[in-house]
Amino acid sequence: MIEYNRGDVVLVGFIFADETGIKRRPAVIVSSDTYHARRNETIIAAITSRIDRVLPGDHLINGWQGAGLLFPSVATSIIRIIKQGMITRKLGSMTTSDMEAVDDNLRLVLGL
Protein backbone atom coordinates (compact mmCIF):
# COMPACT_ATOMS: atom_id res chain seq x y z
CA MET A 1 0.00 0.00 0.00
CA ILE A 2 1.25 3.49 -0.86
CA GLU A 3 1.87 5.69 2.15
CA TYR A 4 0.40 9.17 2.22
CA ASN A 5 1.43 12.04 4.46
CA ARG A 6 -0.22 14.98 6.11
CA GLY A 7 -0.41 17.82 3.58
CA ASP A 8 -0.55 15.53 0.55
CA VAL A 9 -3.18 16.49 -2.01
CA VAL A 10 -4.90 13.33 -3.22
CA LEU A 11 -7.72 12.30 -5.53
CA VAL A 12 -10.60 10.50 -3.78
CA GLY A 13 -14.17 9.44 -4.40
CA PHE A 14 -16.27 11.88 -2.35
CA ILE A 15 -19.73 10.70 -1.33
CA PHE A 16 -22.30 13.51 -1.59
CA ALA A 17 -23.65 14.76 1.75
CA ASP A 18 -27.10 13.37 0.89
CA GLU A 19 -25.44 10.06 -0.14
CA THR A 20 -26.96 10.17 -3.65
CA GLY A 21 -23.68 9.64 -5.46
CA ILE A 22 -19.90 9.83 -5.60
CA LYS A 23 -17.67 12.25 -7.45
CA ARG A 24 -13.91 12.06 -7.78
CA ARG A 25 -12.44 15.18 -6.15
CA PRO A 26 -9.15 16.45 -4.80
CA ALA A 27 -8.67 16.61 -1.04
CA VAL A 28 -5.87 17.39 1.37
CA ILE A 29 -4.84 14.94 4.08
CA VAL A 30 -5.23 16.67 7.46
CA SER A 31 -4.69 13.70 9.77
CA SER A 32 -1.29 13.35 11.39
CA ASP A 33 1.18 10.83 10.06
CA THR A 34 0.89 9.01 13.41
CA TYR A 35 -2.91 8.78 13.04
CA HIS A 36 -3.07 7.26 9.60
CA ALA A 37 0.06 5.14 9.95
CA ARG A 38 -1.68 3.13 12.67
CA ARG A 39 -5.14 3.04 11.12
CA ASN A 40 -6.77 2.14 7.83
CA GLU A 41 -8.43 5.56 7.78
CA THR A 42 -7.27 9.02 6.76
CA ILE A 43 -8.89 12.36 7.61
CA ILE A 44 -9.23 14.64 4.59
CA ALA A 45 -10.55 18.11 3.78
CA ALA A 46 -12.29 18.67 0.45
CA ILE A 47 -10.78 20.95 -2.19
CA THR A 48 -12.90 22.87 -4.68
CA SER A 49 -12.15 25.08 -7.66
CA ARG A 50 -15.09 27.36 -6.69
CA ILE A 51 -12.85 30.27 -5.69
CA ASP A 52 -15.73 32.74 -6.03
CA ARG A 53 -17.27 31.38 -2.82
CA VAL A 54 -14.78 31.26 0.05
CA LEU A 55 -16.75 30.47 3.21
CA PRO A 56 -15.69 30.64 6.88
CA GLY A 57 -13.09 27.93 7.46
CA ASP A 58 -12.00 27.86 3.80
CA HIS A 59 -8.52 28.76 2.52
CA LEU A 60 -7.62 29.99 -0.97
CA ILE A 61 -4.60 27.85 -1.84
CA ASN A 62 -1.64 30.00 -2.88
CA GLY A 63 0.53 27.11 -4.11
CA TRP A 64 -2.22 25.37 -6.07
CA GLN A 65 0.02 24.37 -8.99
CA GLY A 66 2.65 22.76 -6.73
CA ALA A 67 -0.19 20.94 -5.00
CA GLY A 68 -0.96 19.26 -8.34
CA LEU A 69 -4.23 21.11 -8.89
CA LEU A 70 -5.34 22.13 -12.38
CA PHE A 71 -7.04 25.38 -11.34
CA PRO A 72 -6.87 27.93 -8.52
CA SER A 73 -8.60 26.16 -5.64
CA VAL A 74 -9.90 26.40 -2.09
CA ALA A 75 -9.27 23.95 0.75
CA THR A 76 -12.62 23.75 2.51
CA SER A 77 -13.50 22.89 6.08
CA ILE A 78 -15.59 19.98 4.79
CA ILE A 79 -13.84 17.05 6.43
CA ARG A 80 -14.33 13.31 5.98
CA ILE A 81 -12.78 10.15 7.30
CA ILE A 82 -12.09 7.69 4.49
CA LYS A 83 -10.43 4.32 4.13
CA GLN A 84 -6.89 4.76 2.79
CA GLY A 85 -7.82 2.42 -0.06
CA MET A 86 -10.29 5.04 -1.34
CA ILE A 87 -7.39 7.28 -2.37
CA THR A 88 -6.92 7.01 -6.13
CA ARG A 89 -3.56 8.76 -6.30
CA LYS A 90 -1.40 11.57 -4.99
CA LEU A 91 -1.55 14.83 -6.96
CA GLY A 92 1.02 16.90 -5.04
CA SER A 93 1.59 18.50 -1.65
CA MET A 94 0.52 21.69 0.09
CA THR A 95 3.14 24.30 0.91
CA THR A 96 3.96 24.83 4.57
CA SER A 97 2.18 28.21 4.60
CA ASP A 98 -0.95 26.82 2.92
CA MET A 99 -1.05 23.91 5.38
CA GLU A 100 -0.66 26.29 8.34
CA ALA A 101 -3.65 28.28 7.04
CA VAL A 102 -5.69 25.06 6.68
CA ASP A 103 -4.78 24.17 10.28
CA ASP A 104 -5.81 27.63 11.51
CA ASN A 105 -9.15 27.36 9.73
CA LEU A 106 -9.83 23.87 11.08
CA ARG A 107 -9.12 25.11 14.62
CA LEU A 108 -11.57 27.99 14.01
CA VAL A 109 -14.44 25.84 12.73
CA LEU A 110 -13.89 23.06 15.28
CA GLY A 111 -13.50 25.46 18.21
CA LEU A 112 -10.03 24.13 19.16
C-alpha positions as CSV (number, residue, x, y, z in Angstrom):
1,M,0.0,0.0,0.0
2,I,1.2,3.5,-0.9
3,E,1.9,5.7,2.2
4,Y,0.4,9.2,2.2
5,N,1.4,12.0,4.5
6,R,-0.2,15.0,6.1
7,G,-0.4,17.8,3.6
8,D,-0.5,15.5,0.6
9,V,-3.2,16.5,-2.0
10,V,-4.9,13.3,-3.2
11,L,-7.7,12.3,-5.5
12,V,-10.6,10.5,-3.8
13,G,-14.2,9.4,-4.4
14,F,-16.3,11.9,-2.3
15,I,-19.7,10.7,-1.3
16,F,-22.3,13.5,-1.6
17,A,-23.6,14.8,1.8
18,D,-27.1,13.4,0.9
19,E,-25.4,10.1,-0.1
20,T,-27.0,10.2,-3.6
21,G,-23.7,9.6,-5.5
22,I,-19.9,9.8,-5.6
23,K,-17.7,12.3,-7.4
24,R,-13.9,12.1,-7.8
25,R,-12.4,15.2,-6.2
26,P,-9.2,16.4,-4.8
27,A,-8.7,16.6,-1.0
28,V,-5.9,17.4,1.4
29,I,-4.8,14.9,4.1
30,V,-5.2,16.7,7.5
31,S,-4.7,13.7,9.8
32,S,-1.3,13.3,11.4
33,D,1.2,10.8,10.1
34,T,0.9,9.0,13.4
35,Y,-2.9,8.8,13.0
36,H,-3.1,7.3,9.6
37,A,0.1,5.1,10.0
38,R,-1.7,3.1,12.7
39,R,-5.1,3.0,11.1
40,N,-6.8,2.1,7.8
41,E,-8.4,5.6,7.8
42,T,-7.3,9.0,6.8
43,I,-8.9,12.4,7.6
44,I,-9.2,14.6,4.6
45,A,-10.5,18.1,3.8
46,A,-12.3,18.7,0.4
47,I,-10.8,20.9,-2.2
48,T,-12.9,22.9,-4.7
49,S,-12.2,25.1,-7.7
50,R,-15.1,27.4,-6.7
51,I,-12.8,30.3,-5.7
52,D,-15.7,32.7,-6.0
53,R,-17.3,31.4,-2.8
54,V,-14.8,31.3,0.1
55,L,-16.7,30.5,3.2
56,P,-15.7,30.6,6.9
57,G,-13.1,27.9,7.5
58,D,-12.0,27.9,3.8
59,H,-8.5,28.8,2.5
60,L,-7.6,30.0,-1.0
61,I,-4.6,27.8,-1.8
62,N,-1.6,30.0,-2.9
63,G,0.5,27.1,-4.1
64,W,-2.2,25.4,-6.1
65,Q,0.0,24.4,-9.0
66,G,2.6,22.8,-6.7
67,A,-0.2,20.9,-5.0
68,G,-1.0,19.3,-8.3
69,L,-4.2,21.1,-8.9
70,L,-5.3,22.1,-12.4
71,F,-7.0,25.4,-11.3
72,P,-6.9,27.9,-8.5
73,S,-8.6,26.2,-5.6
74,V,-9.9,26.4,-2.1
75,A,-9.3,24.0,0.7
76,T,-12.6,23.7,2.5
77,S,-13.5,22.9,6.1
78,I,-15.6,20.0,4.8
79,I,-13.8,17.0,6.4
80,R,-14.3,13.3,6.0
81,I,-12.8,10.1,7.3
82,I,-12.1,7.7,4.5
83,K,-10.4,4.3,4.1
84,Q,-6.9,4.8,2.8
85,G,-7.8,2.4,-0.1
86,M,-10.3,5.0,-1.3
87,I,-7.4,7.3,-2.4
88,T,-6.9,7.0,-6.1
89,R,-3.6,8.8,-6.3
90,K,-1.4,11.6,-5.0
91,L,-1.5,14.8,-7.0
92,G,1.0,16.9,-5.0
93,S,1.6,18.5,-1.7
94,M,0.5,21.7,0.1
95,T,3.1,24.3,0.9
96,T,4.0,24.8,4.6
97,S,2.2,28.2,4.6
98,D,-0.9,26.8,2.9
99,M,-1.0,23.9,5.4
100,E,-0.7,26.3,8.3
101,A,-3.6,28.3,7.0
102,V,-5.7,25.1,6.7
103,D,-4.8,24.2,10.3
104,D,-5.8,27.6,11.5
105,N,-9.2,27.4,9.7
106,L,-9.8,23.9,11.1
107,R,-9.1,25.1,14.6
108,L,-11.6,28.0,14.0
109,V,-14.4,25.8,12.7
110,L,-13.9,23.1,15.3
111,G,-13.5,25.5,18.2
112,L,-10.0,24.1,19.2
